[in-house]
């Protein structure tokens, strides 16, 4: 599990670029709809190019065949796990700094356990305890900085993220369940899905109808050149690298406890996001309560690793 934890932490580092860059685009006047939808447009282009160069046209044809053979499934999981999730994340960036979004996003640790439980997974009490410790740490980080933010904006920035915290694990778990043969889901247990890039591409393609509908309904003004560049960076760092590392770690997980541990590593995003905002945007250093929160978060992750051999 140590290896999975390290991979999860690396994905958390790349994921944190989302919160910093989205905040930069929001402060620069970029509309949240473009921040969200352009990321997935870039991801589709990047992942399609990767598939063609490294695996050939036959692999791309098989991937597209898998997509169109189960079109309704991929549209559903893409719209939930990528579309709704990221639209809500980008919307929140208009109301709260990146570190608040990142800290609130850590509710996904608890949300994931709820989602896995709904799908029939069971956990020892220890797992709930470790996850609660991790969440308590990021909550302290959030509280340590909340006094500097308008309460109204804090709510508008936090509530969408709480919903997104459920959307992301639901989409990913539906793919995991279908891949492992859930009786109520289509059979997508193909060798192509062993590579995380393929799964990200399939879910990205599935999100396209969601983004087209969102752009048509909201009708945002055209994006600026800066927003186009920054969304390309988000697509590369967070959309391709971070998501693929995260899904790889989840795919390598053999038990529900390992899945929960991998998901818990995403708490590192709040630390990386806070550091990024300090260095790039000039955010204030964390106070004593914030430092305590970081230490508590680290403790929770250490406990996951320390007791790995006793977890089923």
N, C-alpha and C positions, 0 to 999 in steps of 0.2 A: 504493500500500500504506500510505502514511502515514495516509490517512483511515481505513482499516480498523484500523490500530493504535490510533488515537485512540478509535474506537468500542469496540474491545476493552477499552481501559483504563477507559473509562466504565462498561462492563458489569462490570469487575472491582471498581470502587468500590461499585456497588450489590450485587454478589455478596457482598462482605465483610460486609454486614449480617447475612447468614445465620450466620456463625461467632460474631459478637458476641452476637446475640440468642439463638441456641441455647444458648450458654454461660450467659447470664443466666437462661434458663428452667430449665436444668439445676440451677444453683445455687439456684433458687427452689423446687425439688422437682417441677417439671413432668416428666411421663413423655415419653421420647423418641418413643414411637409417636405421641402427639398432636402433638408438635412437627413431625413429618414429615407425617402424613396430613392434618392441618387446613390446612397450607399449600396442598395441592393442591385441597382442597375450596374454599378461598377463591379460588384461581386460576381454577377452573372458573366460579365465579360472576362474578368480575370480567371475565374474557375473554368470557363469553357476553353479559354486559351491554354490553361494548364493541362486540361484533359487531352486536348488535341496534340500538344507538344510532347507530353510525357507518356501518354497511353494510347494515342492514335485515334483515327476516325472510328474504328470498330468499337472502342470503348465508349466514345461519345454516343454512337448510335445505340448501344445497349442501354446507356444511361437515359437517353431520351425515350427509348422504348419502355423502360420501367416507369418513367414519368407519365407517359400518355396511357399506358395500360392501367394505371391507378390514378387517373387525373383528379378525381374528386378527393381522394385521400391526400394527395400532395398539396392541393389547393387549401384544404382544411388545415393541415398541420402547418403549412407555410404562412397562412393568414393569421393563425393563432400564435405560433411559436416565433415567427419573425415579424410579421406585419403589425399586429396589435401591440406586441411587446415593444418594438422599436419606435413606433409612432408615439406611444405614450411616454417613452423615455425622452424623445426629442421635444415633445410638447412641454414636458416638465422643465427643460433647460431654459425656457423663456421666463420662468418664475423663480428659479433657485440656482445657486452656484453648483458647479459640478460635484463638489465633495458632498453636498447635501443629497443630491440625486444618487451618488454612489453609496452613501451611507444608508439611505432609505431602501435602496435596491437590495441590501443584504437581508431584507425580509424574505427574499427568495429561499434562504436557508430553511426557514420554517415552512414556507409555502411548498417547497419541494417535498418535505416529509409528509405534508398533508396530501399532496398529489400522489406520491408513491403509495401511501396508505390506501387511498381510494382505488388504486390499481392492484391492491391485494398484497402489497409488500408489508412485512412486519419488522419492527426494530426493537432491540432491547432498550430498556429505559436509559441506558448509558448514552445511546445515540441522541436521544432527545435532550439529555443533559448537556452533552458536548455542543450540540447545535445551539442550545439556549445560551451557553457561555459565549460562543462566537457572536451571536446576535446581540447579547448584552454589551459586548465590547464595542461593536459598531454603533450601538445606541448611545453609549457614553460619548463617542466621538461626535455624533450628531448633536447631542445636548450641549457639548462643550462649545460649539460654534453657533448654536441656534439663536443666541441672544443678539447677534449682530445682523440678523435677517428679519425683515418685516413678517409678522405672523401670518398675514393673509397670503403673501407670496410663498411662505413655507408650506402652507396647506395646499395651495394650488400646485406647488412643485412636488409635494410628497404623495398625494392621493393617486395620481396617475401611475406613479411608480409602484405603489402597492398592488394595483391591478396587474401591471406588467410583470410583477414578481410571480404571479400565478400563470400568466400566459406562456412565459418562456419554458418552464418545466413541463407544462401540459403538452406543448408542441413536441418537445424533445422526447418525452416519455412515450407519446403515441408512436413515434418512429421506432423507439427501442422495443416497445411491446409488439408492434407489427413485424419487426425484424426477427424477434424470437418466437413468433408463432402464436400470438393471441387469437383466440377462436373468433372473436367478434370484429377483428380487423383484417384487412387484406393481407395476403401472404407476400411480403416483400423481401424474403430471406434470400437475397441474391449476393453473389460474391462481390459485385461492384460496391455494395454498401459497406464492405470491410474498410474501405478508405474513407476517412472523414470528409475529404474534399467533395466526394461524390454526394454525400448526404447533405452537405451545406448547399451545393448547387441545386439539388432536387428541391430542398425547402425554399431556396431563393426563387426558383422558377415558380413554385407554388404560390409565392406571395405576390406575384405580378398582378393578378386581378385586384387584389386588395389595394395596391399602390395606385393603379389606374383609377379605381373608384374614388380613392381619397383625393387625388389630384383634381378629378372632375368635380367633386363636391365642394372642396375648399377653394379651388381656383386661385392658388397663390401667385404673387408676382414673380417674374423670372428670377432665377438665382444669379448672384454676382459671381465674378471670376474667382474671388477668394473662397466662396462657399463651394464652388465646383472643385477646387483644389483640395480643400479640407475634407470634403466628403470622400474624395478619392483616397486620402490618407486613412480615414476611418475605415473605409472598405478594406484596405490592405491590412492594417494593423489589427483592427478589432473583428471585422467581418470575416476575413479569410484566416489570418494567423491564429487569433485568439479562439474563434469559434471552432476551428478545426482541431486545435490542441485540446480544447475542452471536450469536444465530442469523441476524440480519440481516447482520452482518459475514461470517459463514461463507457465507451465501447469495450475497453479492457477490464472494466469492473465486472466481477463475477457474482457479487451479492448486493442486496439492498443496502447493507451497511457501507460497502465500498462506494456505491453510487452517492450516498449521503455525504461521505467524506470528501469526494471529489467536488460535489456541489458546494460544500462548506468552504473550500479554498477560495471561492470567489469573493469571500469577505476581504481578501487582500486588495481588492479594487479600491476600497475607500482610502487605504493608506497610499497606494500609488497615485490615486486621483488628487488627494490632498497635496502630495509632494509635487505633482505636476502643476497644480494651480499656484503653489508657492513660487516655483521656479519660472513659470511661463507668464502667469497672469498677475503675480504679485500678491497672492493671498497671505493672510497673517499666519504665523506659526501657531501650532496647536498649544493650548494652555495645559495646565497640569491634568485636568480632567480628560482632555483629549489624549494625552500621553498614556494615562491609565487605561483608556478605552483601547488603544492600540495594543497595550500589553495583555489585556484580557482577551482580545481577539486572538493574539498569538498563542495564549494559553489553551484556548479551545482547540486550535489546530494541532498543538503539541499532544493534547490528550487523544485526538483521533489517531495519531501515529503511535503513541506510547502503548495504547491498548489494542492495536490492530490484531494481535494474535488471539485475543479473547472475543473478538466480534464475529458473529456468524455471517 
